[in-house]
Amino acid sequence: MEKRFHMLESFNARGDDGGLYTVCGYEHLARLDGMPHDCEWQPTGVCEYRLATGEPVSSDRAGALTILGRGIKLRRESATAAA
């Protein structure tokens, strides 16, 4: 099975360390082995967040984001604050 990411969104988030981070949300897509290469990619139902640098970000049921391995909690910047 071939797999790839499809970016759904990106946004700025402020860390509890004061830093500004770009967070990207991806869904996982897959194509089964043996299918023609022109066959469409299908969503797997799995999504994840990563920083623009590639570091993984966890999301809990309430939507709180934390940079894994560093424990920095992130808060999404409002669209008006980013403008």
Summary of the structure (lengths in Angstrom):
residues: 83
radius of gyration: 15.5
end to end distance: 41.5
largest distance: 48.7
contacts: 189
relative contact order: 0.26
helix: 5%
strand: 58%
